[in-house]
Amino acid sequence: MLKTADSAFENFFKDEYTTLKEDRNRILATSIRANWLYRENMPEFDSTWHGVRDTILRAFAGHDSESLQHTLYAMGEAVLRKFPGIREIHLSLPNKHYNLVDLSPCHLENPKEIFLPTDEPHGLIEATVRSD
């Protein structure tokens, strides 16, 4: 999944090992792994699986993200709200970074148009969201 608008990461805790820069308008990229537990009666699996997938994708795309953690929680909440037969959902999202390419050696500007995926350190964001 990749989102090119409505994504930020600012005002986070920093220490001497922090390498990630703050950004109000950044690329948010991840892959999503989701596992969930049903309440006592398991609903129709096929339609539930497709519905949960659609709900996760819509929440990711439509959410004004302050961080990947913020979006993960919004996706979990959306699933639990739409599917009362699901007791909890566990989401696992690696934070994949894309850096702005420095074109100055070529005497060119890059007004936030060309980005390069990087393999530098990234986080694995995981959480379980439960309903009462």
C-alpha positions as CSV (number, residue, x, y, z in Angstrom):
1,M,0.0,0.0,0.0
2,L,1.2,3.5,-0.8
3,K,-0.3,6.8,0.0
4,T,1.1,10.1,-1.4
5,A,-1.1,12.6,0.4
6,D,-2.6,13.2,3.8
7,S,0.3,11.6,5.7
8,A,2.6,13.1,8.2
9,F,5.1,12.2,10.9
10,E,6.0,15.0,13.3
11,N,6.6,15.8,16.9
12,F,7.8,12.3,17.8
13,F,10.3,11.3,20.5
14,K,13.9,11.6,19.3
15,D,17.1,10.4,20.7
16,E,20.7,10.0,19.5
17,Y,19.7,7.1,17.3
18,T,16.9,8.9,15.5
19,T,17.4,9.0,11.7
20,L,13.9,9.7,10.5
21,K,13.2,13.4,9.7
22,E,9.9,15.1,10.5
23,D,7.6,15.6,7.6
24,R,4.1,17.1,7.2
25,N,3.5,15.7,3.7
26,R,5.3,12.4,3.1
27,I,4.8,9.1,1.3
28,L,3.3,6.5,3.5
29,A,4.1,3.0,2.3
30,T,3.6,-0.4,3.9
31,S,2.4,-3.9,3.4
32,I,-0.5,-5.0,5.5
33,R,-0.9,-8.3,7.4
34,A,-4.1,-8.8,9.3
35,N,-5.4,-11.6,11.5
36,W,-8.6,-11.5,13.4
37,L,-10.6,-13.5,15.9
38,Y,-14.3,-14.1,15.7
39,R,-16.8,-14.1,18.6
40,E,-18.6,-17.4,19.3
41,N,-20.4,-17.8,16.0
42,M,-18.2,-17.5,12.9
43,P,-20.0,-15.5,10.2
44,E,-19.8,-16.3,6.5
45,F,-16.0,-16.5,6.0
46,D,-15.7,-15.5,2.3
47,S,-17.8,-12.4,2.5
48,T,-16.3,-11.4,5.8
49,W,-12.7,-11.8,4.5
50,H,-13.5,-9.6,1.4
51,G,-15.4,-7.1,3.6
52,V,-12.6,-6.8,6.1
53,R,-10.0,-6.4,3.3
54,D,-12.1,-3.6,1.6
55,T,-12.6,-1.9,5.0
56,I,-8.9,-1.9,5.7
57,L,-8.1,-0.5,2.2
58,R,-10.7,2.2,2.4
59,A,-9.5,3.2,5.9
60,F,-5.9,3.4,4.8
61,A,-6.7,5.5,1.7
62,G,-9.2,7.8,3.3
63,H,-7.5,8.4,6.7
64,D,-5.7,11.7,7.3
65,S,-2.6,10.0,8.8
66,E,-0.5,11.6,11.6
67,S,1.6,8.4,11.6
68,L,1.5,4.8,10.5
69,Q,0.5,3.9,14.1
70,H,-2.4,6.4,13.9
71,T,-3.6,4.8,10.6
72,L,-3.2,1.3,11.9
73,Y,-5.5,2.1,14.8
74,A,-8.0,3.7,12.5
75,M,-8.1,0.6,10.3
76,G,-8.6,-1.7,13.3
77,E,-11.4,0.5,14.6
78,A,-13.1,0.6,11.2
79,V,-13.1,-3.2,11.0
80,L,-14.5,-3.7,14.5
81,R,-17.2,-1.1,13.9
82,K,-18.3,-2.7,10.6
83,F,-18.1,-6.3,11.7
84,P,-19.6,-6.9,15.2
85,G,-18.8,-10.7,14.8
86,I,-15.1,-9.9,15.0
87,R,-13.8,-9.7,18.5
88,E,-10.3,-8.4,17.8
89,I,-7.9,-7.7,14.9
90,H,-4.1,-7.8,14.9
91,L,-2.4,-5.6,12.2
92,S,1.3,-5.7,11.3
93,L,2.7,-3.0,9.0
94,P,6.3,-2.4,8.2
95,N,7.1,1.3,7.7
96,K,8.7,1.5,4.2
97,H,10.5,4.7,3.5
98,Y,10.9,6.6,0.3
99,N,13.5,9.4,0.2
100,L,13.4,12.5,-1.9
101,V,16.1,12.1,-4.6
102,D,18.7,14.9,-4.5
103,L,19.1,16.1,-8.1
104,S,21.4,19.0,-7.3
105,P,24.5,17.2,-8.7
106,C,22.7,17.3,-12.1
107,H,21.9,21.0,-11.5
108,L,18.2,20.1,-11.3
109,E,15.5,20.8,-8.7
110,N,13.3,18.1,-7.3
111,P,10.1,19.7,-6.0
112,K,8.9,16.5,-4.2
113,E,8.3,14.6,-7.4
114,I,11.0,11.9,-7.5
115,F,11.5,9.5,-4.6
116,L,13.6,6.4,-4.1
117,P,12.7,3.4,-1.9
118,T,15.3,2.8,0.7
119,D,16.4,-0.2,2.7
120,E,17.7,1.9,5.6
121,P,16.3,1.1,9.1
122,H,12.6,1.1,9.3
123,G,10.0,0.1,11.9
124,L,7.6,-2.8,12.1
125,I,4.4,-1.4,13.6
126,E,2.0,-3.9,15.2
127,A,-1.0,-3.7,17.4
128,T,-4.1,-5.6,18.4
129,V,-7.4,-3.7,18.5
130,R,-10.2,-5.2,20.6
131,S,-13.8,-4.5,21.0
132,D,-15.7,-4.9,24.3
